[in-house]
């Protein structure tokens, strides 16, 4: 038997898992999102400040939201911090210059994030179709 035949024989065929669970396993750290995001207002000044606790979400939504908020000229400060790495809970704060309500700023930023995600989805589908 030649060396080439030995190497092709030794490599197993590629298998594709039949489900996400089959690929990731049934470990307790992985679970699909099954609960709704809960938001609790911690501090609110309609002119300049909004501080909320977001339960059920961390970096996936809050990081792009922060980036889009900071692009708005009326937003002076936007940041979040995850309260604990094992919990899906974060504190988020937005401070504006007073020319826009912080809730309106968040709504504008969320609309931009949503628009970018739809554009990404459509471009990905288009690229995969070839």
Secondary structure, DSSP 8 states (H G I E B T S, - for coil): --HHHHHHHHS------SSHHHHH-S-TT-----S--EEEEEEEETTTEEEEEEES--HHHHHHHHHHHHHSTTEEEEEEEES-TTSSEEEEEEEE-SSS-HHHHHHHHHHHHHHHHHHHHHHHHHHHH-
